[in-house]
Amino acid sequence: MKKVERQRELVKSNIDLFQCPVCEQPMKKIEGNSLVCINNHRFDFNRHGYLHFLNGAANTEYGSEMFNSRRQLLNAGLFSPIIEGISKLLPAKSMKILDVGTGEGTPLMQLNALRLKYSDTMIGFDISKPGITLATQLPLAAFFCVADLRKLPFTAQSFDLILELFSPSDYQEFNRVLKNNGMLIKVIPNANYLIELRHLLYQDGERNYQYDNSRVVELFKQHYPNSQIKKIKYRFDIPNGLQEALLEMTPLHWGENAKKLSREELDQLTTITVDVSLLITKKS
């Protein structure tokens, strides 16, 4: 079965999860190469097998080079303890999982590998077409789409888990599509996240030299007063030759006053600190 056909079958078997982003009505059927809502708005599967739910072009700076670099580091294990930590929080049953800002999809694939026996239904979306194009190439039975965080093309109370790694949030939309008793896990960087790279790129006192997540945590707690925080911190040995990929996978090097690093400076970066918080809540 071709990739496009597999993606169509995934959507067809889970059509109840989708709603039209134009009229917010349920999707009705797969007709030819299109997903069609009850008001006959049509969304075509492209040659990569994904659906584009945005009204117009996406406004994003994230391109294929960044996502390819991210995949190299994640395949080498950069986020493995994070994904393992997330997996340990999940119930031992089949879940419908939505990955927000999925990028090139590797974290979702790694979570799936830890939960194979549960046969989860997995959907990942991102605003970036290059990211989703790469995600569809993964050997993973998940559906990927280009969609707007502020207007999710999914029906109310559809998902058991919303997972979000280093992405923006829309808590109103999350609450709408999350089932009662469903779980939201938001992963955010802590002060020492990639600190060795920060200190190579910036001088003390400059904006990106330090990171403060207190406003993000405070906003999460405003929305979810009973939420919990789980911290995960470790050092990762950077495989030889992946220093440049580490630089390219993060927007840190785009910042104002970011130093242009020499090959010698990059080669000295042999280990990196990963320091994150998992913000966890259940919908009552």
C-alpha positions in Angstrom: 0.0 0.0 0.0 1.4 3.4 -1.0 2.0 6.1 1.7 -0.9 8.2 0.5 -3.3 5.2 0.6 -2.1 4.4 4.1 -2.8 7.9 5.3 -6.2 7.9 3.7 -7.1 4.7 5.5 -5.9 6.1 8.8 -8.1 9.1 8.5 -11.0 7.0 7.2 -10.8 4.7 10.2 -10.6 7.7 12.6 -12.8 10.1 10.8 -14.8 10.9 14.0 -11.6 12.7 15.3 -11.7 15.3 12.6 -13.8 18.4 12.1 -13.8 21.1 9.4 -11.6 24.1 10.2 -13.8 26.2 8.0 -17.3 25.6 9.4 -16.4 23.5 12.5 -18.7 20.7 11.5 -17.8 17.0 11.4 -16.0 15.4 8.6 -18.3 13.1 6.6 -16.3 10.9 4.3 -13.2 10.2 2.2 -14.2 10.9 -1.4 -11.5 10.1 -3.9 -8.4 11.9 -2.7 -10.3 14.3 -0.5 -11.6 14.5 3.1 -15.1 16.1 2.9 -17.2 17.7 5.7 -21.0 17.6 5.9 -21.0 21.1 4.3 -18.9 19.8 1.4 -15.7 21.7 2.3 -12.9 19.6 0.8 -9.3 19.0 1.9 -7.0 17.1 -0.5 -4.3 14.6 0.5 -1.1 15.8 -1.1 1.5 13.6 -2.6 3.3 13.1 0.7 0.0 11.8 2.3 -0.8 14.6 4.7 -3.7 17.1 4.8 -3.2 20.9 4.8 -5.8 22.4 7.1 -4.5 26.0 7.1 -6.3 28.8 5.3 -3.4 30.1 3.3 0.3 29.7 3.7 2.0 29.1 7.0 4.1 31.8 8.6 7.1 30.0 10.0 10.8 30.3 9.9 11.4 26.6 10.6 12.8 24.8 7.5 13.9 21.4 6.5 17.5 22.0 7.5 16.5 22.6 11.1 14.2 19.6 11.2 16.8 17.3 9.7 19.3 18.4 12.3 16.7 17.8 15.0 16.1 14.3 13.8 19.8 13.5 13.8 20.1 14.5 17.4 16.9 12.9 18.5 17.8 9.6 16.8 21.1 9.8 18.7 19.1 9.9 22.0 19.0 13.6 22.9 15.4 13.5 24.1 15.2 9.8 25.1 15.0 10.3 28.9 12.2 12.9 28.3 10.2 10.5 26.1 10.8 7.7 28.7 9.6 10.0 31.5 6.5 10.8 29.5 5.8 7.2 28.8 6.0 6.3 32.5 3.2 8.8 33.2 0.7 7.2 30.8 -1.8 4.5 31.6 -1.4 0.9 30.4 -4.2 1.1 27.8 -4.8 2.2 24.3 -4.9 6.0 23.9 -5.8 8.6 21.3 -2.7 10.9 21.3 -2.3 14.4 19.8 1.2 15.7 19.4 1.1 19.5 19.2 3.9 21.1 17.2 5.1 17.7 16.2 7.9 19.0 13.9 9.5 16.1 12.1 7.7 13.6 14.3 10.6 11.7 15.9 9.4 12.2 19.6 6.0 10.7 18.6 7.8 7.7 16.9 9.9 7.2 20.0 6.9 7.3 22.3 5.2 4.8 20.0 8.2 2.4 20.3 7.7 2.4 24.1 4.0 1.7 23.8 3.7 -0.7 20.9 1.5 -3.2 22.8 -1.2 -0.6 23.3 -1.8 0.2 19.6 -2.3 3.9 20.3 -4.0 6.2 17.7 -1.5 9.0 17.1 -1.9 12.3 15.3 0.8 14.9 15.0 0.4 18.4 13.6 2.5 21.4 13.0 2.3 24.7 11.2 5.5 23.9 9.3 5.1 22.1 5.9 8.8 21.0 5.8 8.5 19.4 9.3 5.3 17.5 8.4 6.8 16.4 5.1 9.6 14.8 7.0 7.3 13.3 9.6 5.3 11.5 6.9 8.5 9.7 5.9 8.8 8.0 9.3 8.0 4.2 9.6 5.2 5.0 11.9 1.4 4.3 11.7 0.5 7.8 12.7 -1.3 10.6 10.8 0.4 14.0 10.3 -1.2 17.2 9.1 -0.5 21.0 8.8 -2.9 22.8 11.1 -3.4 25.9 13.1 -3.0 25.7 16.9 -5.7 28.3 17.4 -8.3 26.4 15.3 -7.7 22.7 15.6 -9.3 20.5 13.0 -10.4 18.0 15.6 -13.7 17.3 17.3 -14.5 18.0 20.9 -13.4 15.5 23.5 -11.5 13.4 21.0 -8.1 12.8 22.7 -6.9 11.0 25.8 -3.5 12.7 25.7 -2.3 16.0 24.4 1.5 16.1 24.2 3.4 19.3 23.6 7.2 19.6 23.4 8.7 23.1 23.3 5.7 24.5 21.4 3.2 27.3 22.0 -0.2 26.5 23.6 -3.8 27.3 23.2 -5.4 26.1 26.4 -8.9 26.9 25.2 -8.5 24.6 22.2 -6.7 22.0 24.3 -9.6 21.9 26.7 -12.1 21.5 23.9 -10.4 18.5 22.2 -9.3 16.8 25.3 -11.6 14.1 26.8 -12.8 14.3 30.3 -10.1 12.7 32.5 -7.7 13.2 29.6 -4.1 14.2 30.2 -2.1 17.2 29.0 1.7 17.1 29.2 3.6 20.2 28.2 7.4 20.0 28.1 9.3 23.3 28.7 13.0 24.2 29.0 14.4 25.1 32.4 17.2 27.6 33.1 20.0 25.1 32.3 18.6 23.8 29.0 21.4 23.7 26.5 23.3 26.1 28.7 26.7 25.3 27.3 25.5 26.3 23.8 23.8 29.5 25.2 27.1 30.5 26.9 29.0 29.9 23.6 26.6 32.1 21.6 25.9 34.9 24.0 27.7 37.1 26.6 26.6 37.4 30.2 23.7 39.9 30.4 22.5 39.3 26.9 18.9 38.2 26.4 19.5 34.5 25.5 22.4 33.9 27.9 19.9 32.8 30.6 16.4 31.4 30.3 13.5 32.0 32.7 10.4 29.8 32.3 8.5 31.3 35.3 5.9 33.1 33.2 5.1 29.9 31.2 4.7 27.9 34.5 2.6 30.6 36.0 0.2 30.7 33.1 -0.1 26.9 33.1 -1.0 27.0 36.8 -3.6 29.7 36.2 -5.4 27.4 33.8 -4.7 24.2 35.8 -4.4 25.0 39.5 -4.1 21.3 40.4 -1.3 20.6 37.9 2.0 18.9 38.8 5.6 19.5 37.7 8.1 16.8 37.0 11.7 17.9 36.4 14.1 15.9 34.2 17.8 16.9 34.0 20.7 15.0 32.5 23.9 15.5 30.4 24.0 14.2 26.9 27.3 13.2 25.2 27.2 14.7 21.7 28.2 12.2 19.1 31.3 13.3 17.0 30.2 15.3 14.0 26.8 16.3 15.4 27.9 19.6 17.0 26.7 21.6 14.0 23.5 19.8 13.9 22.9 20.7 17.5 23.4 24.3 16.6 21.1 24.1 13.6 18.2 22.3 15.5 17.6 25.3 17.8 16.6 28.9 17.0 19.2 30.0 19.6 21.7 30.9 16.9 19.1 33.2 15.2 19.0 35.6 18.2 20.2 39.1 18.2 23.9 39.4 19.1 24.4 35.6 18.6 28.0 34.9 18.0 29.0 33.1 14.8 30.8 30.0 16.1 34.0 28.7 14.6 34.5 25.0 13.8 37.0 24.9 16.7 34.5 26.3 19.2 31.8 23.8 18.0 34.2 20.9 18.3 34.9 21.7 21.9 31.2 21.2 22.7 31.2 17.5 23.6 28.4 17.4 26.2 25.2 19.3 26.6 22.8 19.8 29.5 19.1 18.9 29.0 17.0 20.5 31.7 13.2 20.4 31.3 10.0 20.5 33.2 7.0 18.4 32.4 3.8 20.3 33.3 1.1 17.7 33.8 -2.6 18.0 34.4 -5.8 16.0 34.0 -9.0 17.4 32.7 -11.8 17.0 35.3 
